[in-house]
């Protein structure tokens, strides 16, 4: 039997109405989350946090504090700075228990609404922590804001109530409407990944690659804004050219100008940098600052989008292990100086000096023969941020080793492809294939596959030796691809060598480290030994002057005080094995060497 037109229309409307009703019910039932950040007594170094939750009817709710922040691979136990935790509903206190080091369980008893308040002590001005005083407030979300367990994807708002004299807020979070102090938070990942600067910082802008860039300069410094605008534009555009596509609509730099400087930390579309306030007029330190800009900015792609599979979604409560920090940080360490060169700010010779220094560092670090790039990456959580007097002997930085690997890998790809492809092509492939197409991170095997695809050959031996292994690198063979040669400035130096480093501590010459396989190491000189005399002659304030006239092969007796007991250590001085590499051009490069040289160093 045929349906009437009215019946057909009615049947079509029923599922539509049901769908609208279901959506309305879902919307009505969706939990709502609001953060309120207040600064009322900055001189005491506290942030006050309030979290308001509605629509989450449960017997209890767990609120958690992250134990680490992405990009800095160390469990920092942010919960240790929390105090004054309390929970309430309609003015009445709710019971709660702290059930582990970073979890507070609130007995909400199916309440439709409840709020939590606590304070965070913040007096550590680094890129990984939070800080507040009478002049400014700076916070990393992971170290200040708790999250609802299993509700990290819940959107929220953040209302900031600054100290009375503060007029500026700088953050990558977007304001809701015209009120700059009320911010939209898509999820906890974004909140944790969007540092906030409060105060009266100087702000300037520049446009690069069609993207608006905001720079907040915190604290005084001898910087020139016009110069920074031009040079930061050049560096950021050079970074974008590596992958060929910019993932952001805007970008924010927060720059802390301090007496000594201190590094940087990348975020989704922002970064925090700490640099020397009076270093902008010194050519070397200024180029160092631009390299720092390049490093953190390049992380926009490498880490935040091109990432190992283990680094996202994040587990904020535990270590997130990966073998691939030699790519995430090491490749970025290679590109930072390289991008300053590609931006035309430094010369090819200056860049080659950096490369030579990087090679020297690896060869002068005994740990490079004992720890691989992958092991260094995996053990970052327990070793890199916790160095000891023996670290130089037993480990190698995934930054430095990864940067050197990236250098020789770039040259290997240029050679294998006749100068038509480079490491840039590996980065582009990883970006397009895993970030954009598959929307995930890559594995160890997929990283090697990407390199092989671009190089057009198997790279098994390369990865076995230099990534998973600790083989010595023949730097000269890779430099030869570009018509370059490696020489050691210290090759003819005949300097007697003890192998112990010492410092003057209250008038005492105390051993601070001993180099593996050196005379001091083999003979049994210890860290913390006080060196009193060499061959009955009292030592001065430094060790080098006491060895200046000694000869290689000479036997000496070193008198030390060890725990208050005098000991005599006999040893034979050896030739100082420290190298200082420099890179220069060969006299008659081939046509292909010339091609690779110009392609690598961006010489037209």
C-alpha positions as a printed Julia matrix, in Angstrom:
604×3 Matrix{Float64}:
   0.0    0.0     0.0
   1.35   3.46   -0.9
   1.99   6.05    1.85
   0.35   9.46    1.49
   2.63  12.47    1.03
   1.72  13.62    4.57
   2.61  10.22    6.04
   5.94  10.18    4.19
   6.84  13.67    5.4
   5.86  12.75    8.98
   8.03   9.64    8.92
  10.95  11.69    7.67
  10.51  14.26   10.46
  10.41  11.73   13.31
  14.1   10.65   13.13
  15.11  14.27   12.56
  13.25  15.4    15.69
  14.73  12.52   17.66
  18.21  13.53   16.51
  17.67  17.15   17.53
  16.3   16.03   20.92
  19.24  13.71   21.49
  21.69  16.49   20.67
  19.91  18.86   22.99
  19.99  16.31   25.81
  23.67  15.58   25.16
  24.44  19.3    25.22
  22.48  19.77   28.42
  24.27  16.88   30.07
  27.77  17.77   28.88
  30.03  18.62   31.83
  31.3   22.18   32.01
  34.72  23.15   33.27
  36.11  26.54   34.22
  39.54  27.53   35.53
  40.14  30.79   37.37
  43.73  31.95   37.93
  44.31  34.78   40.42
  47.4   36.66   41.55
  46.73  38.54   44.79
  50.09  38.48   46.56
  52.81  38.03   43.93
  55.55  38.99   46.41
  54.79  35.7    48.21
  55.18  33.8    44.92
  51.76  32.14   44.8
  49.24  31.49   42.05
  45.69  30.85   43.27
  43.66  28.4    41.21
  39.95  27.7    41.26
  38.3   24.95   39.22
  34.53  25.02   38.79
  32.81  21.89   37.48
  29.14  21.33   36.63
  27.18  18.51   35.02
  29.55  15.79   36.17
  27.44  13.71   38.52
  29.66  11.06   40.11
  30.22   9.63   43.57
  33.74  11.03   43.48
  36.01  12.9    41.1
  39.79  12.56   40.85
  41.8   15.7    40.14
  45.38  15.19   39.05
  48.52  17.25   38.67
  50.94  16.42   35.85
  54.35  15.13   36.96
  56.24  16.4    33.9
  55.82  18.78   30.99
  56.12  17.74   27.31
  59.45  18.67   25.76
  61.37  18.3    29.02
  61.9   14.64   29.75
  62.15  14.49   33.53
  59.58  13.72   36.21
  59.5   17.01   38.14
  56.72  16.25   40.63
  54.77  19.5    40.22
  52.36  18.42   42.97
  55.05  19.18   45.55
  54.3   22.9    45.12
  50.54  22.55   45.78
  49.04  23.59   49.1
  45.74  24.63   50.62
  43.61  22.21   48.59
  39.89  22.34   49.39
  36.6   21.42   47.72
  33.07  22.66   48.22
  29.52  22.58   46.89
  27.25  25.6    47.37
  29.49  26.89   50.16
  29.64  23.56   51.99
  32.91  21.69   52.28
  33.3   18.37   50.47
  35.46  15.6    51.78
  38.6   14.62   49.88
  41.63  12.39   50.2
  45.0   12.54   48.54
  45.26   9.0    47.23
  48.74   9.22   45.66
  51.45  11.81   45.06
  49.51  13.75   42.41
  45.83  12.78   42.82
  43.16  14.36   45.01
  39.9   12.4    45.25
  36.9   14.62   45.99
  33.73  13.02   47.41
  31.24  14.91   45.21
  28.27  12.64   46.1
  26.61  13.15   42.7
  26.52  16.93   43.14
  25.67  18.77   39.96
  28.2   21.49   40.77
  31.36  21.69   42.82
  34.51  23.76   42.99
  38.1   23.13   43.99
  40.62  25.7    45.19
  44.35  25.41   45.81
  47.55  27.43   45.72
  50.76  26.79   43.77
  54.1   28.09   45.01
  55.95  29.36   41.93
  59.44  30.74   42.35
  61.57  28.96   39.76
  62.08  30.95   36.57
  62.89  28.32   33.95
  61.18  27.34   30.72
  59.86  24.17   32.42
  58.46  25.62   35.63
  56.43  28.6    36.87
  57.33  31.88   38.54
  55.63  34.87   40.07
  56.93  37.98   41.84
  55.9   41.61   42.11
  57.02  42.34   38.52
  55.64  39.41   36.55
  53.92  36.06   36.49
  54.91  33.21   34.2
  53.33  29.77   34.18
  53.5   26.48   32.38
  50.06  24.89   32.45
  51.3   21.46   33.45
  52.87  22.84   36.63
  49.84  24.89   37.75
  46.55  23.45   36.49
  45.07  20.15   37.62
  42.99  18.05   35.24
  39.94  15.86   35.71
  40.87  12.22   35.45
  39.83  10.73   32.09
  38.37  14.1    31.04
  41.44  15.65   29.41
  39.48  16.22   26.19
  36.86  18.33   27.96
  36.84  21.97   26.72
  36.98  24.72   29.29
  37.53  28.41   29.87
  40.32  30.14   31.76
  39.65  33.45   33.48
  42.77  35.31   34.58
  42.62  37.84   37.41
  45.99  39.56   37.3
  47.73  41.58   39.96
  46.39  45.14   40.04
  49.34  46.82   38.3
  49.72  44.28   35.49
  48.29  45.3    32.12
  49.44  42.61   29.69
  48.8   38.92   29.07
  50.75  36.98   26.43
  49.71  33.45   25.5
  48.8   31.35   22.49
  45.37  30.69   24.03
  42.66  32.68   22.25
  40.4   35.13   24.09
  36.66  34.62   24.16
  35.17  37.78   22.71
  36.82  41.1    23.47
  37.93  40.35   27.02
  41.6   39.36   26.76
  41.56  37.94   30.3
  38.97  35.25   29.46
  40.47  32.49   27.34
  39.17  29.52   25.4
  40.74  26.16   26.28
  39.94  23.38   23.77
  41.33  20.63   26.03
  43.9   20.0    28.74
  46.66  19.24   26.2
  46.29  22.78   24.87
  46.24  24.26   28.37
  49.4   22.37   29.31
  51.0   23.41   26.03
  50.28  27.16   26.15
  52.51  29.07   28.58
  51.15  32.36   29.92
  53.07  35.55   30.65
  51.51  38.21   32.88
  52.89  41.64   33.7
  53.94  44.71   31.77
  56.12  43.09   29.13
  57.13  44.88   25.92
  55.3   43.41   22.93
  56.11  43.67   19.24
  54.96  41.84   16.12
  56.27  40.73   12.75
  54.8   38.8     9.85
  56.64  35.8     8.38
  55.34  33.24    5.87
  52.02  35.08    5.99
  51.69  34.32    9.73
  51.43  36.91   12.49
  54.14  36.48   15.13
  53.91  38.11   18.56
  57.01  38.6    20.72
  56.82  39.46   24.43
  60.11  40.77   25.83
  60.12  40.29   29.59
  62.66  42.29   31.54
  65.15  44.85   30.33
  67.75  44.13   27.67
  69.97  45.82   25.1
  67.93  44.51   22.18
  66.98  46.42   19.03
  63.36  45.67   18.11
  63.76  46.55   14.42
  66.78  44.23   14.15
  64.97  41.43   15.94
  61.93  41.8    13.68
  64.1   41.45   10.57
  66.3   38.6    11.8
  63.54  36.58   13.49
  61.49  36.91   10.31
  64.41  35.56    8.25
  65.03  32.64   10.61
  61.38  31.63   10.92
  60.88  31.75    7.15
  63.97  29.59    6.67
  62.46  27.09    9.13
  59.17  27.0     7.26
  60.99  26.33    3.99
  62.33  23.0     5.31
  58.92  21.33    5.35
  57.3   23.81    2.96
  54.09  24.32    4.9
  53.24  26.28    8.03
  50.86  24.51   10.45
  49.74  27.6    12.42
  47.6   30.68   11.97
  49.73  32.64   14.47
  52.72  32.16   16.75
  53.86  33.56   20.11
  57.36  34.05   21.53
  57.79  34.71   25.26
  61.38  35.9    25.89
  62.75  36.19   29.41
  65.8   38.44   29.57
  67.87  37.36   32.58
  71.45  37.91   33.78
  72.68  34.52   32.54
  70.2   33.09   30.0
  68.97  29.53   30.13
  67.44  27.85   27.05
  63.98  27.32   25.61
  60.96  25.03   25.47
  58.69  24.38   22.51
  54.91  24.42   22.52
  52.11  23.8    20.02
  52.21  27.3    18.51
  54.38  29.21   20.95
  57.67  29.0    22.82
  59.41  30.38   25.88
  63.05  31.47   25.58
  65.44  32.52   28.33
  68.42  34.55   27.16
  71.09  36.93   28.45
  69.6   40.41   28.82
  72.75  42.19   27.68
  73.88  39.72   25.02
  72.12  41.21   22.02
  74.98  43.51   21.01
  77.67  40.82   21.14
  77.84  39.07   17.72
  78.48  35.61   19.13
  75.78  35.7    21.8
  73.32  37.35   19.41
  73.81  34.56   16.87
  73.38  32.13   19.77
  70.03  33.74   20.55
  68.93  33.42   16.92
  69.96  29.74   16.99
  67.78  29.34   20.09
  64.9   31.02   18.21
  65.48  28.65   15.29
  65.67  25.58   17.54
  62.41  26.14   19.39
  60.62  27.37   16.28
  61.67  24.32   14.26
  60.03  22.2    16.95
  56.74  23.46   15.47
  57.29  20.7    12.95
  59.83  18.37   14.56
  58.21  17.14   17.84
  54.91  18.99   17.84
  53.8   17.5    14.5
  56.6   15.22   13.27
  56.86  13.09   16.37
  57.75   9.63   17.65
  54.69   7.49   18.3
  55.4    7.48   22.05
  55.11  11.26   22.33
  51.36  11.7    22.05
  48.76  11.35   23.3
  50.71  12.2    26.45
  50.61  10.33   29.71
  51.13  13.21   32.15
  51.62  10.92   35.13
  54.45   8.71   33.93
  57.56   8.67   31.78
  56.85   8.51   28.03
  59.68   6.4    26.62
  61.09   6.66   23.1
  64.32   5.74   21.3
  63.9    8.72   18.98
  64.93  11.85   20.87
  68.06  11.81   18.71
  65.63  12.79   15.92
  63.27  15.03   17.89
  65.99  17.01   19.66
  69.12  16.02   17.75
  67.85  16.92   14.29
  66.49  20.16   15.73
  69.93  20.89   17.22
  71.4   20.44   13.74
  68.84  22.66   12.07
  69.1   25.53   14.58
  72.56  26.72   13.45
  71.85  25.54    9.91
  68.73  27.73    9.7
  70.66  30.8    10.82
  73.03  30.06    7.95
  70.15  29.46    5.51
  68.61  32.76    6.61
  71.79  34.48    5.39
  72.74  35.75    8.85
  75.96  33.74    9.21
  78.58  32.78    6.66
  79.31  29.29    5.31
  82.64  29.41    7.16
  80.93  30.22   10.44
  78.55  27.29   10.02
  81.44  24.93    9.22
  83.17  26.1    12.41
  80.06  25.03   14.34
  80.06  21.65   12.6
  83.74  21.16   13.44
  83.07  22.02   17.09
  80.19  19.52   17.18
  82.43  16.76   15.81
  85.1   17.67   18.39
  82.59  17.48   21.23
  81.62  13.92   20.35
  85.23  12.79   20.06
  86.18  14.47   23.34
  83.33  12.77   25.2
  84.33   9.22   26.24
  80.67   8.35   26.82
  80.06   8.46   23.05
  81.74   5.03   22.89
  79.53   3.58   25.62
  76.03   4.92   25.02
  74.19   4.89   21.68
  71.89   7.58   20.36
  68.86   5.36   20.98
  69.9    4.44   24.52
  70.58   8.11   25.3
  67.07   8.92   24.09
  65.4    6.15   26.07
  67.27   6.96   29.27
  66.67  10.72   29.09
  64.3   10.4    32.05
  67.0    9.14   34.39
  70.27  10.43   32.97
  70.23  13.59   30.83
  68.71  15.93   33.43
  70.53  14.23   36.31
  74.21  14.39   35.4
  76.91  13.15   37.76
  80.68  13.53   37.81
  80.84  10.34   35.7
  78.24  11.27   33.06
  80.87  12.4    30.56
  82.47   8.96   30.78
  79.31   6.89   30.46
  76.79   8.8    28.35
  76.3   11.12   25.4
  73.67  13.8    24.86
  70.96  12.91   22.35
  71.09  16.58   21.35
  74.77  16.45   20.41
  74.89  12.93   19.02
  71.65  13.45   17.12
  72.91  16.74   15.71
  76.1   15.11   14.44
  74.15  12.17   13.0
  71.85  14.65   11.22
  74.9   16.4     9.72
  76.45  13.28    8.23
  73.03  11.93    7.22
  72.31  15.13    5.3
  75.63  14.78    3.47
  74.99  11.08    2.8
  71.6   11.82    1.23
  73.03  14.66   -0.87
  75.77  12.32   -2.11
  73.42   9.4    -2.81
  71.03  11.55   -4.82
  73.57  13.68   -6.66
  72.49  16.74   -4.71
  68.82  16.44   -5.66
  67.56  15.48   -2.17
  68.56  16.21    1.41
  67.49  15.76    5.02
  64.75  18.31    4.29
  63.04  15.68    2.16
  63.03  13.24    5.08
  61.32  15.85    7.25
  58.76  16.58    4.52
  57.98  12.89    4.12
  57.49  12.36    7.85
  55.26  15.45    8.04
  53.06  14.48    5.1
  52.87  10.72    5.76
  52.48  10.51    9.52
  51.27  13.89   10.76
  48.9   14.76    7.94
  47.92  11.47    6.28
  47.99   8.94    9.11
  47.65  11.5    11.93
  50.01   9.67   14.27
  53.61   9.42   15.28
  56.19   7.15   13.65
  58.16   4.16   14.93
  61.9    3.43   14.91
  61.46   1.26   11.83
  59.42   3.9    10.03
  62.08   6.52   10.71
  64.72   4.37    9.03
  62.33   3.62    6.18
  61.83   7.34    5.58
  65.58   7.91    5.34
  65.99   4.96    2.96
  63.13   6.14    0.79
  64.74   9.55    0.33
  68.31   8.26    0.01
  67.23   5.59   -2.44
  69.19   2.81   -0.75
  69.48   0.64    2.34
  70.73   2.44    5.43
  70.98  -0.65    7.63
  74.73  -0.32    8.17
  74.46   3.38    8.98
  71.74   2.85   11.59
  73.48  -0.19   13.04
  76.75   1.69   13.55
  75.74   5.21   14.47
  72.17   5.06   15.78
  71.9    1.76   17.64
  75.66   1.36   17.98
  78.58   3.41   19.22
  81.04   3.09   16.33
  83.45   5.96   15.74
  82.35   8.14   12.83
  84.71   8.77    9.92
  83.77  12.43    9.59
  86.26  13.03    6.8
  84.57  10.57    4.45
  81.25  12.43    4.72
  82.8   15.88    4.43
  84.6   14.73    1.29
  81.23  14.49   -0.47
  81.16  18.3    -0.37
  84.83  18.78   -1.17
  85.73  19.45    2.45
  88.44  18.1     4.69
  88.87  17.74    8.43
  92.05  18.62   10.3
  92.88  18.64   13.99
  94.38  21.88   15.3
  95.92  19.88   18.15
  97.41  17.13   15.97
 101.02  18.17   16.62
 100.52  19.33   20.18
 102.8   17.54   22.63
 101.15  18.3    25.95
 101.41  16.11   29.04
  98.04  14.98   30.31
  96.79  13.82   33.69
  93.09  13.39   32.86
  91.66  14.92   36.02
  89.71  18.15   36.14
  89.98  20.19   39.33
  88.72  23.47   40.73
  89.82  25.79   43.48
  87.45  25.31   46.4
  88.27  27.51   49.36
  91.97  27.48   48.57
  92.02  23.73   47.94
  92.51  22.15   44.51
  89.73  19.54   44.45
  89.15  16.95   41.69
  85.72  17.42   40.08
  85.88  14.74   37.38
  88.21  12.08   36.02
  88.31  11.2    32.32
  87.81   7.56   31.42
  91.04   5.72   30.44
  93.23   8.7    31.34
  96.33   8.36   33.58
  94.32   9.67   36.56
  91.52   7.19   35.82
  93.82   4.19   35.46
  95.95   5.02   38.5
  93.07   5.66   40.89
  92.68   9.37   41.48
  89.16   9.97   42.79
  86.61  12.71   42.43
  86.72  14.87   45.6
  90.41  14.15   46.18
  92.29  17.26   47.22
  95.51  17.47   45.17
  98.21  18.75   47.47
 101.47  18.16   45.63
 103.05  16.64   42.54
 106.51  15.12   43.12
 106.8   16.87   46.52
 106.03  20.3    45.04
 102.87  21.93   46.37
 100.37  22.67   43.61
  99.04  26.14   42.94
  95.49  27.25   42.27
  95.1   25.33   39.01
  96.23  21.98   37.69
  97.33  23.07   34.21
 100.14  25.32   35.45
 101.56  22.44   37.48
 101.76  20.23   34.39
 103.0   22.88   31.94
 106.63  21.78   32.03
 106.03  18.06   32.35
 106.8   15.64   29.53
 104.78  12.85   27.93
 105.85   9.53   29.45
 107.1   11.14   32.66
 106.33   9.29   35.87
 104.99  11.42   38.7
 103.74  11.0    42.26
 100.58  12.85   43.15
  99.9   13.52   46.85
  96.2   13.76   47.62
  94.04  14.11   50.69
  91.16  11.64   50.55
  88.7   11.96   53.4
  91.42  13.54   55.51
  93.9   10.72   54.83
  97.02  11.43   52.77
  97.55   9.12   49.8
 100.28   9.0    47.15
  99.22   8.0    43.65
 101.87   7.09   41.09
 101.13   7.51   37.39
 102.67   8.07   33.98
 101.66  11.19   32.05
 100.34  10.65   28.53
  99.79  12.86   25.48
  96.62  14.93   25.71
  94.08  13.19   23.4
  91.69  16.18   23.12
  90.95  17.16   19.52
  89.93  20.48   18.0
  88.6   19.96   14.5
  88.46  22.54   11.75
  86.89  22.12    8.32
  88.31  23.58    5.12
  87.85  23.15    1.38
  90.0   20.83   -0.72
  92.1   22.55   -3.36
  90.55  20.97   -6.45
  86.94  19.84   -5.82
  85.15  17.8    -8.47
  82.03  19.11  -10.17
  79.81  16.92   -7.96
  81.65  18.02   -4.81
  81.08  21.64   -5.82
  77.39  20.95   -6.43
  76.92  19.32   -3.03
  78.96  22.02   -1.29
  76.76  24.79   -2.69
  73.54  22.88   -2.12
  74.43  22.05    1.47
  75.66  25.51    2.44
  73.02  27.36    0.38
  75.48  29.19   -1.8
  74.08  30.56   -5.06
